[in-house]
Amino acid sequence: MPLKNCLLFTLMISLCTSAQALERRYMASMDDSSWDLTQDSVTSCQAVHSIPRFGKAVFTQEAGRGLRLELISRHRFARGINVELRTETTSWNSHEKRAVLARFETNGRNSLFKIPSAVAEQTFYELGRGYQPGFLFYDDYPFVASLSTVRFGEMEAQFNRCVGQLYERNFDDVRLSSIHFEPDNEFASIRQEETAFTRMLEYLKVDNAVSEIVVTGHADNTGLACYNEGLSERRAWYVYDLLVARGIDTSLLRVSYAGESEPVSKGSSNKSRAANRRVTVELRR
């Protein structure tokens, strides 16, 4: 065989061998593939897909937020491994096509990298159209962790229904609220009472996961510290009574007070002191 042809043959063998190495993959078989809707509420929708011997892929959409995708591994990979998210036609499609959706680097944790919402949405869409997304790891021994399309369609309709009923606001949007007071006053204005906790109270009607509501009184740095401590306590109990009157279960409420020790705005200006004369209400799960 001429040297030129021999070199060409060797190159082709090398390329085929490399391609086979790159196609080593973790993927659920047709019989074992499943997509399970593990959260279905007005605050969160979540679908989980197990990838045998590797880990799982998790789609999550919370109220007031975009779609999120996590690839979670049973194994801890080092930081900085290059990963390519690509999507391709399934093996039974005679016209195989492949596209790269995004590139990442591993972060050294089990949830391997942060995937932008737009990429998560594209991945979800392509799964629904019969394409097969896979994460190609350029490690010492390259491999692909693939998401199977089998039974995805059965879950897709349920997931979309769940997303359609999500509440308009996220927990973090309403988790913390404050009401403010005039100097030396332990009662807020009527206007403050009417508007301070509106969004929080509406949210509490839909989220049963809230396990505690912490009411904390504060004062500015005018006057003696011992006086301000008592004033912050009276303000806290005033808000406690206000929340109970609005229908909040007393078993959820916990009252504390900090006097002038936890200013939200440092300084002695009128603006700083006005910001510090407050009661905060925090939802906890």
Phi, psi and omega per residue, in radians:
M1 nan 2.244 3.131
P2 -0.976 2.625 -3.086
L3 -1.016 -0.707 -3.125
K4 -1.072 -0.789 3.127
N5 -1.170 -0.622 -3.141
C6 -1.121 -0.756 3.123
L7 -1.135 -0.686 3.118
L8 -1.106 -0.747 3.129
F9 -1.096 -0.768 3.138
T10 -1.082 -0.710 3.126
L11 -1.104 -0.734 -3.133
M12 -1.115 -0.742 3.106
I13 -1.079 -0.723 -3.135
S14 -1.115 -0.752 3.133
L15 -1.125 -0.729 3.119
C16 -1.098 -0.731 3.136
T17 -1.109 -0.740 3.125
S18 -1.117 -0.740 -3.138
A19 -1.078 -0.721 3.125
Q20 -1.117 -0.657 3.127
A21 -1.126 -0.715 -3.130
L22 -1.177 -0.470 -3.094
E23 -1.519 0.026 3.018
R24 -1.076 2.131 -2.982
R25 -2.446 2.687 2.980
Y26 -1.789 2.142 -3.129
M27 -2.801 2.490 3.093
A28 -1.193 2.456 3.072
S29 -1.249 2.914 3.141
M30 -1.034 -0.662 -3.117
D31 -1.265 -0.578 -3.036
D32 -1.690 -0.182 -3.070
S33 -1.134 2.347 3.108
S34 -2.611 2.571 3.005
W35 -2.181 2.039 -3.032
D36 -1.994 2.247 3.066
L37 -1.418 1.792 -3.022
T38 -1.666 -0.295 3.031
Q39 -2.347 2.271 -3.094
D40 -2.561 1.530 -3.103
S41 -2.604 3.131 3.132
V42 -1.388 -0.063 3.112
T43 -1.945 -0.343 -3.095
S44 -2.816 2.421 3.026
C45 -2.134 2.360 -3.115
Q46 -2.551 2.365 3.093
A47 -2.187 2.344 -3.067
V48 -2.112 2.375 3.103
H49 -2.205 2.093 -3.136
S50 -1.415 2.382 3.061
I51 -1.993 1.812 -3.029
P52 -0.912 2.393 3.090
R53 1.144 0.059 3.119
F54 -2.105 -0.993 -3.058
G55 2.833 -2.183 -3.118
K56 -2.783 2.757 2.995
A57 -1.945 2.397 -3.051
V58 -2.285 2.088 2.979
F59 -1.682 2.272 3.122
T60 -2.369 2.388 2.960
Q61 -2.334 2.100 3.118
E62 -1.726 2.787 3.102
A63 -0.966 2.321 3.093
G64 1.264 0.240 -3.117
R65 -2.356 2.863 3.106
G66 -1.440 3.034 3.139
L67 -1.183 2.451 3.133
R68 -2.180 2.450 3.078
L69 -2.172 2.285 3.054
E70 -2.144 2.396 2.954
L71 -1.861 1.990 -3.036
I72 -1.978 2.211 -3.079
S73 -1.866 2.590 3.011
R74 -1.263 -0.366 -3.049
H75 -1.838 2.636 3.112
R76 -1.674 1.963 3.105
F77 -1.595 2.621 3.093
A78 -1.163 2.807 3.067
R79 -1.229 2.626 2.961
G80 1.495 0.145 3.072
I81 -1.338 2.251 -3.141
N82 -1.292 2.329 -3.128
V83 -2.298 2.395 -3.136
E84 -2.072 2.141 3.045
L85 -1.582 2.014 -3.130
R86 -2.216 2.736 3.099
T87 -2.206 2.483 -3.067
E88 -2.520 2.830 3.067
T89 -1.228 2.699 -3.128
T90 -1.176 2.818 -3.025
S91 -1.083 -0.442 -3.117
W92 -1.512 -0.016 3.073
N93 -1.499 2.129 -3.063
S94 -1.243 -0.365 3.140
H95 -1.844 1.383 -3.040
E96 -1.251 2.265 3.089
K97 -2.271 2.622 -3.089
R98 -2.426 2.426 3.111
A99 -2.427 2.516 3.101
V100 -1.636 2.157 -3.123
L101 -1.597 -0.621 -3.096
A102 -2.955 2.880 3.070
R103 -2.271 2.498 -3.092
F104 -2.400 3.056 2.930
E105 -2.243 2.442 3.121
T106 -1.141 2.622 -3.058
N107 -1.881 0.061 3.137
G108 1.509 0.041 3.118
R109 -1.968 2.990 -3.118
N110 -1.220 -0.636 2.953
S111 -1.441 1.843 -2.679
L112 -1.272 -0.562 -3.135
F113 -2.870 2.866 3.125
K114 -1.557 2.166 -3.112
I115 -1.849 2.110 -3.139
P116 -1.022 2.626 -3.097
S117 -1.018 -0.696 -3.131
A118 -1.090 -0.648 3.116
V119 -1.239 -0.691 3.093
A120 -1.059 -0.744 -3.141
E121 -1.137 -0.698 3.120
Q122 -1.156 -0.694 3.118
T123 -1.110 -0.784 3.115
F124 -1.078 -0.754 3.140
Y125 -1.082 -0.786 -3.088
E126 -1.226 -0.580 3.015
L127 -1.050 -0.723 3.127
G128 -1.174 -0.382 3.123
R129 -1.662 0.082 3.079
G130 1.650 0.073 3.067
Y131 -1.443 2.795 -3.041
Q132 -2.076 1.778 3.110
P133 -1.317 2.568 3.095
G134 -2.590 2.568 3.119
F135 -1.780 1.949 -3.124
L136 -1.598 2.040 -3.140
F137 -1.674 2.085 3.084
Y138 -1.549 1.098 3.129
D139 -1.582 -3.011 3.095
D140 -0.999 -0.633 3.059
Y141 -2.142 1.572 -3.018
P142 -0.978 2.534 3.124
F143 -2.680 2.948 3.126
V144 -2.147 2.291 2.973
A145 -1.791 1.922 -2.982
S146 -1.833 2.613 3.057
L147 -1.762 2.098 -3.110
S148 -1.351 2.483 3.068
T149 -1.448 -0.230 -3.058
V150 -1.139 2.184 -3.137
R151 1.230 0.104 3.065
F152 -1.112 -0.718 -3.104
G153 -1.047 -0.576 3.137
E154 -1.131 -0.615 -3.135
M155 -1.489 -0.546 -3.025
E156 -0.964 -0.799 -3.130
A157 -1.109 -0.701 3.120
Q158 -1.140 -0.735 -3.130
F159 -1.119 -0.794 -3.137
N160 -1.122 -0.637 3.062
R161 -1.083 -0.763 3.133
C162 -1.074 -0.801 -3.139
V163 -1.058 -0.638 -3.127
G164 -1.137 -0.359 -3.117
Q165 -1.860 0.138 -3.126
L166 -1.093 2.510 3.085
Y167 -1.147 2.731 -3.026
E168 -1.286 -0.387 -3.069
R169 -2.103 2.588 3.102
N170 -1.503 2.716 3.095
F171 -0.920 -0.763 -3.103
D172 -1.160 -0.385 3.121
D173 -1.267 -0.433 -3.048
V174 -2.143 0.044 -3.020
R175 -1.025 -0.646 -3.061
L176 -2.182 2.293 3.118
S177 -2.446 2.700 -3.096
S178 -2.361 2.697 3.013
I179 -2.296 2.441 -2.994
H180 -1.977 2.822 -2.986
F181 -2.325 2.708 3.005
E182 -1.365 2.818 3.141
P183 -0.937 2.362 3.090
D184 1.067 0.212 -3.085
N185 -1.812 2.351 3.101
E186 -1.805 0.094 3.101
F187 -2.146 2.309 3.114
A188 -1.426 2.878 3.105
S189 -1.233 2.779 3.107
I190 -1.029 -0.699 3.141
R191 -1.078 -0.727 3.097
Q192 -1.099 -0.755 -3.136
E193 -1.035 -0.702 -3.040
E194 -1.291 -0.471 -3.002
T195 -1.976 -0.330 -2.954
A196 -1.090 -0.708 -2.988
F197 -2.056 0.313 -3.037
T198 -1.019 -0.915 -3.092
R199 -1.158 -0.667 3.132
M200 -1.120 -0.770 -3.123
L201 -1.159 -0.650 3.074
E202 -1.135 -0.703 -3.133
Y203 -1.145 -0.662 -3.116
L204 -1.076 -0.361 3.125
K205 -1.250 -0.350 -3.042
V206 -1.981 -0.261 -3.078
D207 -1.945 1.858 3.130
N208 -1.475 -0.024 -3.094
A209 -1.464 -0.166 3.119
V210 -1.203 2.108 -3.043
S211 -1.859 -0.272 -3.098
E212 -2.720 2.512 3.063
I213 -2.184 1.982 -3.045
V214 -1.740 2.121 3.132
V215 -1.855 2.079 -3.064
T216 -2.192 2.156 3.130
G217 -1.570 2.558 3.138
H218 -2.421 2.792 3.079
A219 -2.404 2.880 3.052
D220 -1.473 -3.043 -3.055
N221 -1.694 0.377 3.070
T222 -1.460 2.281 3.101
G223 1.524 -2.974 -3.085
L224 -1.328 2.555 -3.124
A225 -1.080 -0.666 -3.119
C226 -1.182 -0.627 3.083
Y227 -1.142 -0.754 -3.115
N228 -1.152 -0.550 3.093
E229 -1.144 -0.790 3.105
G230 -1.132 -0.671 3.121
L231 -1.116 -0.737 3.129
S232 -1.144 -0.575 3.095
E233 -1.166 -0.776 -3.134
R234 -1.128 -0.668 3.088
R235 -1.102 -0.720 -3.136
A236 -1.100 -0.760 -3.139
W237 -1.223 -0.532 3.049
Y238 -1.071 -0.780 3.132
V239 -1.219 -0.634 3.048
Y240 -0.953 -0.887 -3.140
D241 -1.091 -0.644 3.138
L242 -1.097 -0.749 -3.132
L243 -1.214 -0.680 3.093
V244 -1.089 -0.711 3.114
A245 -1.123 -0.439 3.111
R246 -1.529 0.070 3.039
G247 1.737 0.187 3.141
I248 -1.338 2.335 3.129
D249 -1.125 2.189 -3.107
T250 -1.102 -0.428 -3.137
S251 -1.193 -0.308 3.118
L252 -1.520 -0.345 -2.971
L253 -1.527 2.407 3.011
R254 -2.327 2.276 -3.060
V255 -1.866 2.363 3.014
S256 -2.491 2.946 -3.134
Y257 -2.634 2.532 -3.003
A258 -2.153 0.025 -3.116
G259 1.043 -2.311 3.142
E260 -1.757 0.157 -2.970
S261 -1.372 -0.239 -3.090
E262 -2.240 1.139 -3.124
P263 -1.184 2.447 3.064
V264 -1.490 -0.358 3.107
S265 -2.379 2.075 -3.107
K266 -1.434 2.591 -3.133
G267 2.117 3.044 -3.082
S268 -2.075 0.300 3.092
S269 -1.280 2.815 3.113
N270 -1.049 -0.656 -3.135
K271 -1.146 -0.748 3.130
S272 -1.138 -0.764 -3.128
R273 -1.147 -0.650 3.112
A274 -1.114 -0.667 3.124
A275 -1.179 -0.531 -3.070
N276 -1.469 -0.321 3.106
R277 -1.445 1.575 -2.949
R278 -2.686 2.899 2.871
V279 -2.206 2.230 3.085
T280 -1.760 2.524 3.065
V281 -2.143 2.120 -3.073
E282 -2.100 2.242 3.035
L283 -1.509 2.399 3.092
R284 -2.261 2.537 3.111
R285 -1.858 nan nan
